[in-house]
Amino acid sequence: MSLDRTQALEAVRWFVDGILFWQIVSTDLPADVWAQSVHNPHFILLNLAIGGAFPNNNFGSQTPLASTISGGTLQAEYIAVYNS
C-alpha cells in the first residue's frame, strides 16, 4: 500500500507482488472521510485468530481436526513502513 501526496490529487494504492491491485483517490470519498482516513496516524495489525464455536457450527463435526490444532504459524515474508 502506498499513500501518494505528491500530486494535487492524493491517492492510496494497493499492490500485490508489485502490481497495482486497487486505487482510491481523494475525490472518491467525501472530504471529511478522506481526511479521517489518511491524515491521522495508523498502525499495522497482523492477526491470526483461532478458536470459538464457529468451526463446529459450519463443519458439522467436532473441531479442531488434527490439521487445525493450535500451534500453527503466521508468517509474513515482508512488511515495510516508509515515512517520507
C-alpha positions as CSV (number, residue, x, y, z in Angstrom):
1,M,0.0,0.0,0.0
2,S,1.3,3.5,-0.7
3,L,-0.1,6.9,0.1
4,D,0.8,9.4,-2.7
5,R,0.7,13.0,-1.7
6,T,3.0,14.3,-4.5
7,Q,0.2,15.2,-6.8
8,A,-2.7,17.6,-6.3
9,L,-5.0,14.6,-6.2
10,E,-3.9,12.4,-3.3
11,A,-4.2,8.6,-3.8
12,V,-3.9,5.4,-1.8
13,R,-2.7,2.5,-3.9
14,W,-2.6,-1.3,-3.0
15,F,-0.1,-3.5,-4.7
16,V,0.2,-7.3,-4.9
17,D,3.6,-8.6,-6.0
18,G,4.4,-5.1,-7.4
19,I,1.3,-4.9,-9.5
20,L,-1.3,-2.3,-8.8
21,F,-4.4,-4.1,-7.4
22,W,-6.6,-1.2,-6.3
23,Q,-6.5,2.5,-6.0
24,I,-8.7,5.2,-4.4
25,V,-8.2,8.9,-4.9
26,S,-9.2,11.8,-2.6
27,T,-12.2,12.7,-4.8
28,D,-13.7,9.2,-4.4
29,L,-14.7,10.0,-0.8
30,P,-16.3,12.9,1.0
31,A,-13.5,15.3,2.1
32,D,-14.1,14.6,5.9
33,V,-13.9,10.8,5.3
34,W,-10.7,11.2,3.3
35,A,-9.1,13.4,5.9
36,Q,-10.0,10.9,8.7
37,S,-8.6,8.1,6.7
38,V,-5.3,9.5,5.5
39,H,-4.4,12.4,7.8
40,N,-4.3,10.5,11.0
41,P,-1.7,8.1,12.4
42,H,-2.3,4.4,11.7
43,F,-0.6,1.1,12.7
44,I,-0.2,-2.3,11.1
45,L,-2.1,-5.1,12.8
46,L,-1.3,-8.7,11.8
47,N,-3.7,-11.2,13.4
48,L,-4.1,-14.9,13.5
49,A,-7.4,-15.7,15.2
50,I,-8.2,-19.3,16.3
51,G,-11.0,-20.7,18.4
52,G,-14.6,-20.2,19.3
53,A,-17.6,-22.4,18.3
54,F,-17.6,-21.2,14.7
55,P,-16.0,-24.3,13.1
56,N,-18.3,-26.8,14.7
57,N,-21.4,-24.9,13.6
58,N,-20.3,-24.9,10.0
59,F,-18.2,-28.0,9.6
60,G,-20.7,-30.4,11.0
61,S,-18.1,-32.4,13.0
62,Q,-16.2,-31.8,16.2
63,T,-13.2,-29.5,15.8
64,P,-10.3,-29.0,15.9
65,L,-9.2,-31.6,13.5
66,A,-5.6,-32.9,13.5
67,S,-4.8,-30.5,10.8
68,T,-6.2,-27.5,12.6
69,I,-4.9,-27.9,16.2
70,S,-3.3,-24.8,17.7
71,G,0.4,-24.2,17.3
72,G,0.4,-23.0,13.7
73,T,2.4,-20.1,12.5
74,L,1.6,-16.8,10.9
75,Q,4.5,-15.9,8.7
76,A,4.8,-12.6,7.0
77,E,7.6,-12.5,4.4
78,Y,7.9,-8.8,4.1
79,I,6.3,-5.8,5.9
80,A,7.5,-2.2,5.4
81,V,6.5,1.2,6.6
82,Y,8.1,4.2,4.9
83,N,7.9,7.7,6.3
84,S,8.9,10.2,3.7
